[in-house]
């Protein structure tokens, strides 16, 4: 019996998604590995920003944890991973529990640049933020949970990132009517491309005064989502060699938050 870590979810919370995670490897005999411990080990690395090889000894061997990380994040022919399916199911449960339709009518989009460590292979320079690294592009609902996420190098501008966000496979949003953006996404051509990709109208919300902090209605939701990610040390600075690994840890971060909302 190991000690509990702050990053852990409870076994009851994990049981909500256990069936999805256990199906990635067909059992030919009784499974000796406790996948709950494997899942918590991934969350431990995410929360504390350690190397795989530095996994505490009371958690499963790092090679085993990494093996399941790769299995759960492997993308199928339709462009989705087991992690994507699990995250989508939890978002549906959360919306249902809060009296919302499963398909949102509005999304909020923004991006966040993250400095790279020397271990990262893919990087670019964001001239506006003065950062060399990667950029997280996310489209979230009113609760702050993502319906589309993409990671690019930091030199990709916000408009191109948003177009890439909605060009990748994502779950159909039958009720989507409006997408909120900030002033960095202005442009008639951009609005037309988003309309063609999603069928939704673009609304650009700008601050009333420059160089003055003002809480913009609805726009604060996506800023809070990035604030949640900042609680994960692995996402303070991008240490992952591949963009796909960084993307997977972003999704694990949101999944952890959703699980902890179900007691």
N, C-alpha and C positions, 0 to 999 in steps of 0.2 A: 504493500500500500504506500504510494508515494504522497508527498505533500502536495497540496493544491497550489496552483499558480494563478496569478491575477488574470492571465490570458485565457484560462480554461473556460469552456462552457460546461454546464452540468450534463450528466448522463441523460437526464430527462429532456433537456433541450436538444442534445445530439440525436436522441431517438427519433426526432421529427424528420431527420434527413438520412438516418442510418441505412435505410433500405436502398436509397439511390447510390450511396457510396459503396455499399457491399456488392452491388451488381457488376462492378467494373472488372472483377476477377471471379470466374466461375469456380465454385468450390468442388473439388474432387474428393475432399475429405474434410473432416471438421477443422474449421479455421482456428489456428492456435494464436494468431495475432489479434490483439484487441484494437480494432480500428478507431475506437474512441480515443485511445492513447495516441495513435498516429495523427489523428485530426488535431488534437490538442498540441502535439509537438509542432505542427505547422503553424498554429496560432502563436505558440511560444516564440518561434523564430521571427514571425511577423512583428510581434509586440516588442521584442528585445533587440532586433537587428543583428543577431549573431550569424556566424557562418554555419553551414550545415554540419561541419565536423565538430563544432563546439556545442552540440546538443547535450544538455545535462544527462548524466548517466542513469537517472531514474526515469527518463523517457526512452521510447524505443530507439534502437540504433539508427543513426542518421541515414545510412544507406537504405534502410527499409522505409523510413519516412520520405526520403527523396523519391523512391520508387513509386509510392502511392501518390505523391504530389504530381509526378509526371503522368500517371494513369488518370487521375481525376481532372487534369487540365488538358488532356489530349483532345484535339479538335476532330470531330467526325466529318463525314462527307457533306453534311448540311451546314457546317461552319460553327457547330456548338460543341462544348465539352460537357462532361458530367457536372462540373462546377457551375456552368451556365444554367443547366437545367435545375439544379438545386437552388441556386440563387433566384431564378425566376419563380419557382414554387413558393419560396419563402416570401417573396415580394407579394405574390397573390394572396397568401395567407394573411400577411400584415394588412393589406388593403381591405380584405374582407372583414377582418377583425375590427377595423376602424370605420366600417360602414361605407366603403367606397367601391365603385365598380372596379373590376379587375383591370380593365384597360383605361389608363388615364386620358383625360381630355387635354391636358397641358403638360409640357415638359419645360425644364429650365436648363440651359446649356451654358457652360463656361469651361475654362481651361486653367491649369496650374502648372508652372514650370518647376522642375525638381533638379537640383544640382547633381551631377554625376560623380561617382567615386572612380578611382583609376581602374577598377575591375570591370566597368561597363564598356562594352564594345561599340555600341551605337550611341552617338551623341551629336548634338548640334548646338549652335549658339543663339540664344534668345536675346536680341539686341535691346528689346524694351525692358526686360527684367535683368539684363546683364548677367545671365546665367548660361553656363555650358552644361547641357544635360538633356533631359527628356521632358515631354509635356504630356500631362494627363488631360484628356478631353472627356467630358461626361455630360450626359443628358439625364437629369433626375426628375422624379415626380415631386408632388407637393410635400412628401414626407422626407425627401432627400435621398431616396434610394435609386440606383441607376437602372435605366432601361437600355442604355447603350454606353459603352466605355471604349476608348481606344487610346493607345500610347503611341506617340510619335517622337521623333527627335525634336529638340527645343526650337530649331530653326523654322519649323512648319508654322505658318501663321494661323491665327484662330479660325478664319473663314475656311481655309483648306482643311483644317483639322475637323471642323464641324461637318463639312461635306463628306470627309472620310468616315466620320462617326456614323452617318446615316447611309453610307454606301455599303458598309459591311453587313453581314447577316445579323438581324436582331428580330425579336419577337414582334409579329404584326400588332399594331396599335389601332384597333378599329375605330376608337372614339377620339383619336387625336385631332384637335382642331387648331391648337396654337402652340408655338414654341417661343419662349422668351430668351432674348440675347441681350448683351450689353453693347455699348457703343463701338466696341472693336469689331462687331460683326455687321456693320452697315454696308449697304450696297444693293442696288436693284437686281443685279445679276445673281448675287448670292441668294437673295430672297426667292428668286425664281427657281434656282437649283434645289433649294430646300423644299419648296412647294412641289416640285416634280418628284423628289425622292420620297417625301412623306405624306403629301397631300395636305399639310398643315400650313397655316399662315405664320409668317415671321413677325414678331413684335420686338422692336429694339427699345430697351428701357435705358435711358441715360440719366446721369446725375444732374440735378438742377444747377449746381455750382461746381466749378472745377476747384481742386485742391481743398475740398472740404468734405469731411466724412458725413454721409447721409445714408441711413438705412433705406434701401430701395425695396418697395413692396415686392414680395415673391422672389426677388433676386437673391435675397439673403439666404434662401434655402440651399442653393448650390454652394455658397460660401461655407455654410455650416457643414456640408458634406465633405468638403476639402479639409475642414477643421477636424472632422472625425479621423480622416486619414493621417493627419499630423500626429495623432496619438500613437501611431505605429512607428517605431524607430527605424524599421526597415525601409519606410517610405519617406523618412526625413531627407535622406540622400540616396540616390539610385545606385545600389551596389550590384544589381543583377546584370549578368553578362548579356542577356537577351531581352528585348522589349516584351516578348511574350511572357516571360517570367514575372516582370514587373506588373503587367496587366493581371496575371493570375493572383498575385498578392493583393492587388487593389480589390479584386472580387472577393477574396477570402476575408478582407477587412470588413466589407459591407455585410457579408454573410454572418460573420461573428456578431456584429451589432444586431442584426435581425434575430438571430437565435437567442440572444440575451434579453430580448423583449418578450419572449414567451417563457413564462415561468410555470 
